[in-house]
Amino acid sequence: MAEDIFDKVFSLFSGDNDPDGNRRVFLRQVLKGLTQSKYAKFFKPRTEEVDPSFAYFLYDLYKTVLPLRSFVQNRNQIERIRQITVEAYLDKTSFEIARRIRPDAVNAMLKTVNPQELTRRLETDLRTLSAGFDANRTVAINRAHNLISAFVRFVSFDFAVILKRFDNGFKIGDPNYIPKFTAVKAANLVKAIESFRAAAAPLNVEGDWKVVLGIFKAALNGVELIPYDQWQNLVLNLRDVQLSNIMDLMIQATLKDPLWQGRISRSEENLAEGWLDAKREEIRRLIDGIVLNQRDARISSLATAIFGTPDITRMSYYTLKENEIYKRSGLDGFIYAAGLNYLYAFMTDYVYRELLELCDILLVRGQWTAIALSREMSEGYHNLKGYNEKIEEFDENLSESGKDGTRLRTALLRVDRDQSQFRYVNSITAGLNERAMELIENANQFLSVIGKHLKNLYEDLQKSPHDLIINWKELNLVSKSPLPQRFEEAVSKLEAITQLLQIIITL
């Protein structure tokens, strides 16, 4: 018998004999299978109608899952289910870590734990959590998740679409409604039956449904919307219908296609890996946030120590205020506006008013024990003398008459309508930011060199005999204020500004 069926199938595809005749033979076998099925009542071959008994079968399923439908259609609840699923398989240590590294918990710890210590703890927790996801735990989590996904898809299935075909007055979501189902032409239900078949197929009788329902119960804060025994009976009855092949036979008979085979798509998501990756990213963001806050606090502290306030704007165009225009449009904007304004203010307020004069006294009037010892400081001094002109030239380039200023203003008028202008503006500001960083970086090197030499000279001033300059008494006489006082101020300010600029250029 098996060989005869195989030969007939082969002949259908090979074109041998009479294809139409073979199809009729198979269709008769389909109809015979329908009549002999224990669920033969579902289909009326003579009239090609689906019997109301099939609708009542679906209606019983619908009533069972109805209490859960609104819950599984809530995206936030499904995300909570995913979280609970993972946590259900964590050991005690991993579970405590998962709770401890939540953003709200980390923010609470920031109030009592030193930021550096908290960052260290988060790094340690991340390593421990990652190590806890071994192969067995990963498999268990994914198996439970994929079973839950099948459960959610089935519960979410739109039973009402089919049931309304059998009863036009069917009231969706009303458990007390008594339906009056009538037979429906099978041709009008083929797609719906196929969709139901696909939704029901992944439900696994052998699945650990106690765990699944327990997870849902936990998500519902202990409320049980569907008892385990009731759900287990549903799965068993549904599997019995599936094993009878009745739905396939109904579709084959309706389509007059005995070779029709429905497709079943099974979701195989790696929840464990996805969840762990998300946690890694979350912790990284938390750590970056802590570091960013520390950096901003350090910048504010250094700027206040130097200028008396962290809010400094001395330039006209490359400023934080002008940068707001770019930020509102999602553009990159002026990344180093704060840093270049700090530098320009320091050059204007201190370097040109105080530092260069001090360096001039030391380099011109000082009697150095060896000229080579002053050469590096002299180079730094000369490099800084005309530095403000470079910054002013850079800033003026962004004025209304400046080359880049004109280009940017023209492009900004069209950036919301033309994506190419978006890229064009970013390309211009990228070049500006690169130049701004270069100005900050070079100036910082010159300031660092001078700061290093001033520190050495301050130490030499306090020595006896002196190693670097031998006429300190003479220099002190020509200084407008005592040299020790000027050295202390200069070293302190230079250390602060170089630290400030270094933080900014390493963003």
C-alpha positions, -999 to 999 in steps of 0.1 A, spaced: 0 0 0 28 24 9 46 17 -23 14 23 -43 9 57 -27 46 66 -33 43 56 -70 11 77 -74 28 107 -58 59 103 -80 37 101 -111 20 133 -102 53 152 -102 69 133 -131 39 138 -154 35 100 -160 1 86 -166 -29 109 -161 -22 138 -136 -59 147 -133 -68 111 -127 -41 107 -100 -54 139 -83 -89 125 -82 -75 94 -66 -58 113 -39 -88 135 -34 -109 105 -28 -84 94 -2 -86 128 14 -124 125 15 -121 90 29 -98 103 56 -123 130 65 -152 106 68 -132 82 89 -117 108 113 -130 109 148 -136 146 141 -155 140 108 -184 161 121 -162 193 116 -166 191 78 -195 184 54 -180 171 22 -213 171 3 -219 208 7 -182 217 13 -191 235 46 -175 237 80 -198 225 106 -208 245 137 -192 219 158 -158 232 147 -169 267 158 -179 254 192 -145 237 195 -128 270 188 -152 288 211 -143 265 240 -106 274 234 -115 311 231 -133 311 265 -104 294 282 -78 319 270 -101 350 271 -90 361 307 -54 363 295 -58 381 262 -56 417 274 -26 408 295 -5 393 267 -14 422 244 2 446 267 38 453 255 50 463 290 36 431 306 53 410 279 86 427 287 80 420 324 74 383 315 107 382 297 125 396 328 107 372 351 115 343 328 152 350 330 152 356 368 133 323 373 164 304 362 191 325 379 210 313 410 208 334 442 240 353 434 230 362 398 195 371 409 208 395 436 231 411 410 203 415 385 183 434 412 213 454 423 223 467 389 189 481 380 192 518 371 170 529 400 191 508 425 224 522 410 211 558 413 201 552 449 236 538 457 252 569 441 239 588 471 260 568 496 288 551 476 318 568 461 315 570 423 348 552 417 339 525 441 305 521 425 320 518 391 343 491 403 314 472 419 294 474 386 324 460 367 327 431 391 290 424 390 290 424 353 318 398 352 301 376 378 267 378 360 282 369 327 300 339 342 267 327 357 251 321 322 265 286 315 252 264 287 226 246 309 211 278 322 210 294 287 192 263 273 167 263 301 159 300 298 155 298 260 133 266 262 109 283 287 109 315 267 101 298 234 73 279 251 59 312 265 62 327 230 40 299 216 16 304 245 14 341 238 8 337 201 -19 312 207 -37 333 234 -34 363 211 -49 346 181 -79 364 168 -105 337 174 -133 363 168 -124 366 131 -134 329 126 -163 329 151 -180 359 136 -181 339 103 -203 313 121 -223 339 140 -226 375 127 -238 387 161 -209 372 180 -199 396 208 -161 399 212 -149 396 248 -183 388 263 -180 355 282 -217 354 289 -228 356 253 -245 325 240 -234 320 204 -257 306 176 -232 291 152 -243 280 117 -224 262 90 -200 283 68 -187 276 33 -152 261 37 -138 283 9 -144 313 31 -125 299 60 -94 283 44 -70 311 53 -85 315 88 -82 277 95 -46 277 82 -37 306 105 -53 289 135 -34 257 126 -1 276 125 -9 293 159 -18 260 176 10 238 161 39 250 184 20 241 216 40 213 231 22 188 253 55 178 269 63 214 276 68 225 312 35 244 314 36 246 352 67 269 349 50 290 322 18 295 341 39 301 373 58 329 355 25 345 344 11 342 379 42 359 392 38 387 366 2 391 378 13 394 414 -1 360 424 -34 362 404 -41 329 385 -60 337 354 -60 301 341 -55 270 363 -28 245 352 -53 216 349 -76 236 327 -47 246 304 -33 211 303 -67 198 292 -69 224 265 -34 214 252 -43 177 252 -76 182 234 -59 205 209 -31 180 203 -57 153 197 -73 173 170 -40 181 155 -29 145 154 -61 135 137 -49 157 108 -85 169 104 -76 206 96 -52 196 69 -78 173 54 -104 201 55 -81 225 37 -70 199 11 -106 190 3 -116 226 0 -87 236 -22 -89 204 -42 -52 200 -35 -43 167 -19 -7 177 -17 -13 209 3 9 211 33 7 239 59 38 257 70 46 260 107 69 288 119 85 283 153 101 312 171 136 302 184 148 334 201 179 333 223 164 353 252 193 344 275 219 359 253 198 389 243 189 396 280 226 393 290 237 416 261 211 441 272 223 440 308 259 445 296 249 475 276 228 488 305 257 485 329 280 502 304 256 531 301 254 534 338 292 534 341 295 559 313 269 580 330 288 579 363 321 587 345 304 615 326 290 630 358 324 628 374 340 644 344 315 672 343 318 678 380 356 679 377 354 703 347 330 725 367 353 724 398 385 733 378 368 760 358 354 776 390 389 774 406 404 792 376 377 817 366 353 818 396 325 803 375 321 772 352 301 793 326 326 810 304 319 825 270 345 848 255 342 839 218 315 852 195 305 823 172 321 790 183 301 790 215 277 767 235 249 792 228 254 789 190 257 752 194 221 750 205 210 757 170 227 725 158 216 704 187 179 712 180 183 698 145 202 667 157 235 679 142 269 673 156 276 709 162 305 725 181 319 697 202 348 717 218 330 750 223 334 750 261 370 739 259 381 766 234 363 793 253 381 782 285 414 784 267 407 818 251 395 832 285 426 818 302 449 833 275 432 867 277 427 869 315 460 854 327 485 844 301 487 878 284 482 899 316 504 879 339 522 848 327 540 862 297 554 890 318 567 866 344 582 844 317 598 875 301 615 884 334 628 849 338 639 844 303 653 878 294 666 891 327 674 858 343 711 846 344 707 809 336 735 786 345 731 770 311 712 784 281 701 749 271 681 747 303 659 776 292 654 767 256 623 745 259 606 771 282 616 798 257 599 779 228 567 775 248 568 812 257 571 823 220 545 798 208 519 813 233 526 850 225 506 850 193 481 822 201 451 844 208 453 856 172 449 820 159 418 815 181 403 848 170 409 840 134 392 806 139 362 823 155 359 851 129 357 824 102 322 816 116 310 852 114 284 863 88 312 873 65 334 843 73 338 815 48 324 787 71 299 810 87 284 819 54 282 782 43 267 770 76 240 797 77 229 789 41 229 752 47 210 755 80 181 771 63 176 740 42 187 712 65 152 702 76 141 697 40 172 683 24 191 654 39 222 662 19 224 695 37 224 676 70 255 657 60 270 689 45 267 708 78 282 679 98 311 677 74 318 714 79 315 713 117 337 681 118 365 701 102 359 730 127 359 706 156 391 690 144 408 725 142 394 735 176 408 703 192 442 710 176 442 745 190 434 732 225 458 703 223 488 724 211 481 752 236 479 727 264 513 713 255 528 748 255 512 756 289 523 722 303 559 729 293 559 763 309 541 750 340 568 723 344 596 748 341 580 773 365 577 745 391 613 737 387 623 774 389 602 778 420 621 750 437 654 765 425 644 799 440 641 782 474 675 765 471 709 777 482 730 776 461 708 778 430 711 753 401 691 771 373 692 809 378 718 827 399 704 863 401 671 856 419 675 887 442 678 910 411 647 894 395 627 898 426 634 935 426 621 940 391 590 919 397 558 939 404 550 914 433 571 889 452 583 861 429 573 833 454 537 846 454 537 848 416 552 813 412 526 797 435 497 814 416 512 805 382 519 768 390 484 764 406 466 780 376 486 761 350 481 728 367 443 735 368 440 747 332 461 718 318 440 693 337 408 710 325 419 710 288 432 674 290 398 662 303 381 680 274 403 667 246 400 631 258 362 631 256 
